Amino acid sequence: MQPYRKRSLDQFDRSRSICPPFPVPSATKILFIASVFSTLSAFYIGAHRSYHKVVVKTPSSGTIINENGIGSTGLRAHDNGPSIRSLKDLSHSELHPKAGPHRHIVTPPADESTVTLVTCSTTSGYLHILVHPSWAPLGAERFLQMVNTKYFSSKVALMRCIRGFLCQFGIAGIPSYNKPYNGKNQLKDDPNWLPEGPAHRKNELGVKRFGKGYLAYAGSGKDSRSNQLIVALKDNEGLGGGSPWEVPWGEAVGEESFRTLDGIYTGYGDDGPSQGRLSREGSSEGVGRDFPKLDYILGCDVIDSQM
């Protein structure tokens, strides 16, 4: 949508032609002039309001979207909205993943509890995430807690995105949002369901261990998971091979999600905004000026769930 530009009445061509010269016009002309000016005022006000208050609903959740295309939950109205609106839009293989010739080096743990579909709006597009608590109970619970408290609506920077590898994110766009996840609130490690060690980087079919779209946590040692996450931008042999924080708790689903992953800007690589700066400033104007191509998560919503 092109931004609405304010125009003075002088810029409406007819407004000059109707302004009569002296002497004083007749009552009929006065009424005619008043009618025209009333019409022009209504047009101006209507256009002004249409720019400052665009209201739509996302097909997925009915979220009200404001003039910036961002709703109370942070979802952005990309084109016609997200392509996945419920679990019914997923294929059987997405709902019940198994080891195969192209994806999943081993069959993930069977779902024994509620699976949850989360849709995140990013500056690159929609990202649909299927959260499997059976894969990593503590990791899945923490992510859903962040979603339900609108953590991602703070505008979370995709701060370290390396082409052909991964994207790291999670530091809140509003620094105070990080506080609940600091210090003693780090998670204990979940058991890793991926095969570990160099011998299991890929299987006999060539399927790599950590699939594109797998999500896990960033960490630095035992029981170090906090609020920083990773998503694989390509199938990866090294991730998930023994680092205890890299156990996947969910995965991206749907073609739209993989287009979004492919569209994330990776030009900054390891030279994006530092963790320290983001922790201090959040997604500040200064960060935006210094890293104008940086992508962000604008918000995440729970869309659907089922046992």
C-alpha positions as CSV (number, residue, x, y, z in Angstrom):
1,M,0.0,0.0,0.0
2,Q,1.4,3.4,-1.0
3,P,1.5,5.8,1.8
4,Y,-1.2,8.5,1.8
5,R,0.2,11.9,1.1
6,K,-1.5,14.9,2.6
7,R,-2.7,17.4,0.1
8,S,-3.9,20.9,0.6
9,L,-7.2,22.0,-0.8
10,D,-5.3,24.0,-3.4
11,Q,-4.1,20.8,-4.9
12,F,-7.7,19.8,-5.8
13,D,-8.1,21.5,-9.2
14,R,-11.7,22.2,-8.9
15,S,-11.4,24.0,-5.6
16,R,-9.8,27.0,-7.4
17,S,-12.4,27.2,-10.1
18,I,-15.3,27.3,-7.7
19,C,-13.9,30.2,-5.6
20,P,-15.8,33.1,-7.1
21,P,-14.3,36.6,-7.3
22,F,-15.9,39.6,-5.7
23,P,-18.7,40.9,-5.7
24,V,-20.4,38.7,-3.0
25,P,-21.8,35.6,-4.6
26,S,-25.5,34.7,-4.6
27,A,-27.0,32.3,-2.0
28,T,-27.2,29.6,-4.6
29,K,-23.4,29.8,-5.3
30,I,-22.6,29.8,-1.6
31,L,-24.6,26.6,-1.1
32,F,-22.9,25.1,-4.1
33,I,-19.5,26.0,-2.7
34,A,-20.3,24.7,0.7
35,S,-21.4,21.4,-0.8
36,V,-18.2,21.0,-2.8
37,F,-16.0,21.8,0.2
38,S,-18.0,19.3,2.3
39,T,-17.4,16.6,-0.3
40,L,-13.7,17.4,-0.5
41,S,-13.4,17.4,3.3
42,A,-15.1,14.0,3.5
43,F,-12.7,12.6,0.9
44,Y,-9.7,14.0,2.7
45,I,-10.8,12.7,6.1
46,G,-11.7,9.3,4.7
47,A,-8.4,8.9,2.9
48,H,-6.5,10.0,6.1
49,R,-8.3,7.5,8.2
50,S,-7.8,4.7,5.7
51,Y,-4.1,5.3,5.9
52,H,-3.9,5.5,9.7
53,K,-6.3,2.7,10.5
54,V,-6.2,-0.3,8.2
55,V,-8.1,-3.1,9.8
56,V,-8.1,-6.7,8.6
57,K,-8.3,-10.1,10.2
58,T,-5.8,-12.8,9.6
59,P,-7.5,-16.0,8.4
60,S,-5.7,-18.0,11.1
61,S,-6.7,-16.3,14.3
62,G,-8.9,-13.3,13.6
63,T,-6.2,-11.1,14.9
64,I,-6.9,-7.4,14.4
65,I,-4.2,-5.8,12.3
66,N,-3.2,-2.1,12.7
67,E,-1.9,0.5,10.2
68,N,1.5,-1.1,10.1
69,G,0.1,-4.5,9.3
70,I,1.0,-5.8,12.8
71,G,-1.7,-7.0,15.2
72,S,-1.9,-7.2,19.0
73,T,-0.1,-10.5,18.8
74,G,2.4,-9.3,16.3
75,L,1.1,-11.2,13.3
76,R,1.6,-9.3,10.0
77,A,-0.8,-9.4,7.1
78,H,1.5,-10.8,4.5
79,D,-0.4,-10.8,1.2
80,N,-3.5,-12.8,1.8
81,G,-2.4,-14.1,5.2
82,P,-0.8,-17.4,6.2
83,S,-1.3,-20.4,4.0
84,I,-1.6,-22.8,7.0
85,R,-4.5,-22.0,9.2
86,S,-5.0,-25.2,11.2
87,L,-3.5,-28.6,11.7
88,K,-5.9,-29.8,9.0
89,D,-3.8,-28.0,6.4
90,L,-0.8,-30.2,7.2
91,S,-0.1,-33.5,5.4
92,H,0.0,-36.8,7.2
93,S,3.8,-36.9,7.0
94,E,4.0,-33.5,8.6
95,L,1.7,-34.4,11.4
96,H,3.3,-37.9,11.9
97,P,7.0,-37.6,10.8
98,K,8.9,-40.7,10.1
99,A,12.4,-41.5,8.8
100,G,12.4,-41.4,5.0
101,P,14.6,-41.1,2.0
102,H,14.7,-37.3,2.1
103,R,14.0,-36.2,5.7
104,H,14.5,-37.4,9.3
105,I,17.6,-39.5,9.8
106,V,15.6,-41.5,12.3
107,T,11.9,-41.5,13.2
108,P,11.3,-38.8,15.9
109,P,9.6,-39.8,19.2
110,A,5.9,-40.6,18.8
111,D,3.6,-37.9,20.1
112,E,2.2,-38.9,23.5
113,S,0.9,-35.4,24.4
114,T,-0.6,-32.4,22.7
115,V,1.1,-31.1,19.5
116,T,0.8,-27.4,18.9
117,L,0.9,-25.4,15.7
118,V,2.5,-22.0,16.1
119,T,2.6,-19.4,13.3
120,C,5.3,-16.7,13.5
121,S,5.2,-13.6,11.4
122,T,8.6,-12.4,10.3
123,T,9.9,-9.7,8.0
124,S,10.8,-12.6,5.6
125,G,7.3,-14.1,5.7
126,Y,5.3,-16.6,7.7
127,L,7.0,-19.4,9.6
128,H,4.8,-22.3,10.7
129,I,6.2,-24.4,13.6
130,L,4.8,-27.7,14.8
131,V,5.8,-28.1,18.4
132,H,6.3,-31.7,19.6
133,P,6.6,-32.0,23.4
134,S,7.5,-35.7,23.1
135,W,10.7,-34.7,21.2
136,A,12.0,-32.4,24.1
137,P,9.4,-31.7,26.8
138,L,11.2,-28.9,28.6
139,G,12.4,-27.2,25.4
140,A,8.9,-27.3,23.9
141,E,7.3,-26.0,27.1
142,R,9.7,-23.0,27.3
143,F,9.0,-22.0,23.7
144,L,5.3,-22.2,24.1
145,Q,5.6,-20.1,27.3
146,M,7.4,-17.4,25.2
147,V,4.7,-17.5,22.6
148,N,1.8,-17.3,25.1
149,T,3.4,-14.4,26.9
150,K,3.8,-12.5,23.6
151,Y,7.5,-12.4,24.0
152,F,8.1,-12.5,20.2
153,S,5.9,-9.4,19.7
154,S,8.8,-7.4,21.1
155,K,10.4,-7.7,17.6
156,V,13.1,-10.3,18.0
157,A,16.1,-9.9,15.8
158,L,17.3,-12.8,13.6
159,M,20.7,-11.8,14.8
160,R,23.1,-14.5,13.6
161,C,22.1,-16.0,10.3
162,I,24.7,-17.9,8.4
163,R,24.1,-19.0,4.8
164,G,23.6,-22.7,4.4
165,F,23.9,-23.3,8.1
166,L,21.5,-21.9,10.8
167,C,19.9,-18.8,12.1
168,Q,20.2,-17.8,15.8
169,F,17.6,-15.6,17.5
170,G,15.7,-15.1,20.7
171,I,17.0,-11.9,22.5
172,A,13.9,-9.8,23.1
173,G,13.4,-6.5,21.2
174,I,12.5,-5.0,24.6
175,P,15.4,-5.7,27.0
176,S,13.2,-6.2,30.1
177,Y,11.5,-9.2,28.4
178,N,14.8,-11.1,28.8
179,K,14.8,-11.0,32.6
180,P,12.6,-14.1,33.3
181,Y,15.1,-16.2,31.3
182,N,18.3,-15.1,32.9
183,G,20.4,-16.7,35.6
184,K,18.8,-19.6,37.5
185,N,16.0,-20.0,35.0
186,Q,18.0,-22.0,32.5
187,L,16.5,-25.3,31.5
188,K,17.8,-28.7,32.3
189,D,18.8,-30.7,29.2
190,D,16.2,-32.9,27.5
191,P,17.5,-36.3,26.3
192,N,18.7,-36.2,22.7
193,W,16.7,-38.5,20.3
194,L,19.1,-37.9,17.4
195,P,21.9,-40.3,16.9
196,E,25.1,-38.8,18.2
197,G,28.7,-38.8,17.1
198,P,30.6,-38.5,13.8
199,A,29.4,-41.9,12.6
200,H,25.8,-40.6,12.5
201,R,26.2,-37.3,10.6
202,K,24.1,-38.9,7.8
203,N,22.6,-42.3,7.2
204,E,23.0,-44.7,4.3
205,L,20.4,-42.8,2.3
206,G,22.3,-39.6,2.6
207,V,19.7,-38.0,5.0
208,K,21.5,-35.6,7.3
209,R,21.0,-35.6,11.1
210,F,19.6,-32.1,11.7
211,G,16.9,-31.4,9.1
212,K,16.2,-28.0,7.5
213,G,13.6,-26.3,9.7
214,Y,14.5,-28.2,12.9
215,L,14.4,-25.9,15.9
216,A,16.5,-26.2,19.0
217,Y,18.2,-24.0,21.6
218,A,21.5,-22.2,21.4
219,G,23.6,-23.0,24.5
220,S,27.1,-23.1,25.9
221,G,27.2,-26.2,28.1
222,K,25.2,-28.5,30.3
223,D,21.8,-27.2,31.3
224,S,22.4,-23.9,29.5
225,R,19.3,-23.4,27.5
226,S,17.6,-20.1,28.0
227,N,15.8,-17.8,25.5
228,Q,18.1,-18.2,22.5
229,L,17.1,-20.5,19.7
230,I,18.3,-21.9,16.4
231,V,16.6,-23.0,13.2
232,A,18.5,-24.9,10.5
233,L,18.5,-23.1,7.2
234,K,19.7,-26.3,5.4
235,D,20.0,-30.0,6.2
236,N,23.0,-30.2,8.5
237,E,25.4,-33.0,9.5
238,G,27.0,-31.4,12.5
239,L,24.1,-30.1,14.6
240,G,22.4,-32.3,17.2
241,G,25.5,-34.6,17.3
242,G,26.2,-34.4,21.0
243,S,25.8,-30.8,22.2
244,P,23.1,-31.3,24.9
245,W,21.2,-28.1,24.0
246,E,20.7,-29.0,20.3
247,V,17.9,-31.5,20.8
248,P,15.1,-30.5,18.4
249,W,11.7,-29.7,20.0
250,G,9.8,-28.9,16.8
251,E,10.2,-28.2,13.1
252,A,9.0,-25.9,10.4
253,V,6.1,-27.2,8.3
254,G,4.6,-26.2,5.0
255,E,6.2,-24.9,1.8
256,E,5.6,-21.3,2.9
257,S,7.8,-21.8,5.9
258,F,10.7,-23.0,3.8
259,R,10.4,-20.1,1.5
260,T,10.5,-17.9,4.5
261,L,13.7,-19.6,5.7
262,D,15.3,-19.2,2.2
263,G,14.4,-15.5,2.3
264,I,16.1,-14.6,5.6
265,Y,19.0,-12.2,5.1
266,T,22.3,-14.0,5.8
267,G,24.7,-11.3,4.6
268,Y,25.8,-10.3,8.1
269,G,26.6,-13.8,9.1
270,D,28.6,-13.8,12.3
271,D,29.0,-10.0,12.1
272,G,25.4,-9.1,12.9
273,P,24.5,-7.2,16.1
274,S,26.2,-8.7,19.1
275,Q,24.4,-10.4,21.9
276,G,25.6,-7.8,24.4
277,R,24.2,-4.9,22.3
278,L,20.9,-6.6,21.7
279,S,20.6,-7.4,25.5
280,R,21.2,-3.7,26.3
281,E,19.3,-2.0,23.5
282,G,16.9,-4.5,22.2
283,S,15.7,-3.9,18.6
284,S,16.6,-0.2,18.8
285,E,16.7,2.4,16.1
286,G,20.5,2.3,16.3
287,V,20.5,-1.4,15.6
288,G,18.2,-0.8,12.7
289,R,20.5,1.9,11.3
290,D,23.6,-0.2,11.6
291,F,22.0,-3.4,10.3
292,P,19.3,-2.2,7.9
293,K,18.8,-5.6,6.2
294,L,18.4,-7.5,9.4
295,D,15.3,-9.7,9.6
296,Y,13.0,-9.9,12.6
297,I,10.3,-12.0,14.2
298,L,7.3,-9.7,14.7
299,G,5.1,-12.1,16.7
300,C,4.0,-15.7,17.2
301,D,0.6,-17.1,17.8
302,V,-0.7,-20.5,18.8
303,I,-3.0,-21.5,15.8
304,D,-4.1,-25.0,16.7
305,S,-3.4,-28.0,18.8
306,Q,-4.5,-31.6,19.2
307,M,-3.7,-34.7,21.2
